Amino acid sequence: VQAVFRSNLSHLLELMGSGKESLIFMKKRTRRFTAQWTKAAKHLAQKLGDARRDQKQILVHIGFLTEESGDVFSPRVLKGGPLGEMVQWADILAALYVLGHSLRITVSLKELQSNLGVPPGRGNCPLTVPLPFDLIYTDYHGLQQMKQHMGLSFKKYRCRIRVIDTFGTEPAYNHEEYATLHGYRTNWGYWNLNPKQFMTMFPHTPDNSFMGFVSEELNETEKQLIKDSKASNMAVVYGKEASIWKLQGKEKFLAILNKYMEIHGTVYYESQRPPEVPAFVKNHGLLPQPEFQQLLRKAKLFIGFGFPYEGPAPLEAIANGCIFLQSRFSPPHSSLNHEFFRGKPTSREVFSQHPYAENFIGKPHVWTVDYNNSEEFEAAIKAIMNTQVDPYLPYEYTCTGMLERIHAYIQHQDFCVGPSPVPSGAHTSQSPFVLAPNATHLEWAQNISSVAGAWPPTHSLRAWLAAPGRACTDACLDHGLVCEPSFFPYLNSQDAFLKLQVPCDSTEWEMHHLYPAFAHPGQECYLQKEPLLFSCAGASTKYQRLCPCRDFLKGQVALCQGCL
Ligand code: UDP
């Protein structure tokens, strides 16, 4: 069956069921975005022409909403609990539905079992029941439930699963044996999935797929209206939970901010004013999303105190014409030094509250400063008050951008076939390797576009030998490119080192998340023995890593040029 774009979302709203506070929040959001999704569908339909798209049978199992995993969120929806997850799930559902796929949505174990065809109480039956779905979107909670209740089918069908994973899972943590041997064990990792099956909220690690969410897109008239009605001295504080106001040292910078601006908060409270929030702050309590947007439209500044990390709100603020001010983290926060990240399956270092805002948006919309430095902080406030900005939303966070990305994933990502074999001719192409001006970097301009069916298409591959201690994520960014882990197999050969003129004295195959790499003392070249361990993340001063990079579309880092 061919998938047909949908513009009426009322059937989706029915599919989403009812009752839970979280579902109500999500449905309101879906309703509010209907017009934008419809427009986006038209846009993408035009772009794709009459290219054939198969309709997929898709199960969406939102594990964290099931009672069996504690459903910790639903009761907190009205109290400022993490709404970010719900924003993302609502948008994923809308995108899948608008793309024309056939959807089932489950938020309880019972529904999951009946949809999987597993008889209740027979979770561990040794039979493999045929799976009636081409794709399953779930989260870590759901993954655990499926493992428990699918018996042998889980192993057989896990290649069809996609895991919505806000902060990301690095390959070293994903590979069970390797993680165990090398101390990368966590509460969440060791699933031995293809790392691209994990889908993140921001494009923070190219080892995973970037799923994202959407924010409201304004037309020119609306933008102008917002610009004209901004109160240049109005600031809104990022964060709905009172705990963020307990941050040490905030008195100093709050006092400075208070000199220049009227400070507004949206901190949840029951009957009294939360004691953590100073009296000079105008607290609105937790607002319904549309009212929160209205507040952002009037405000000039959206200010982060360092927590929560990497949520949707700063993007919404910037989309509504605010400037986002946030603190720089020095040293960076990570699972090694911060409670929040502890036990999460990533070593990623976070250099500010919202690295995406800092690195992908930046000035004039985003200012990242040292909050302990009063002069720097005060200068930023003054400068911000005098800076005019237009509302801005990166393309990848528009409905069209998200639709395009999910379409590409569904069309091209297939983890049920093994890693694509490297054709024998791939490394014997006549195209030369180009020696970059900087002698430690070599560019591989080899043309291996002939690898049929590879996605992303191999013509976008650019290989670089990273400097010692440099991760492939960073090495690629240094060249205006992004690391593409699915290209690692093309570099993982003696021939590739030869082409890059790396003087290997000897070559060895080992299991190591930094390989392929060149080790300096000893001039030894190491190749990767375990395809699951190919990793853009990770660095050691001992190694110069061989890195597969690719180009990307402006505003859509998940896709390369010609990737759709
Ligand atoms: N939000 C809201 N009311 C408020 C403040 C925020 O509905 O008073 C919404 C906001 O629009 C955003 C969502 O809460 O989409 C999540 O916000 P945040 O970035 O704080 O992420 P979280 O930490 O909740 O995941």
Residues whose N, C-alpha, C, O or C-beta is under 5 A from the ligand:
A	BS01	UDP	G81 P82 L83 G84 E85 V87 K240 T266 G285 L286 L287 P288 Q289 F292 P308 G311 P312 A313 P314
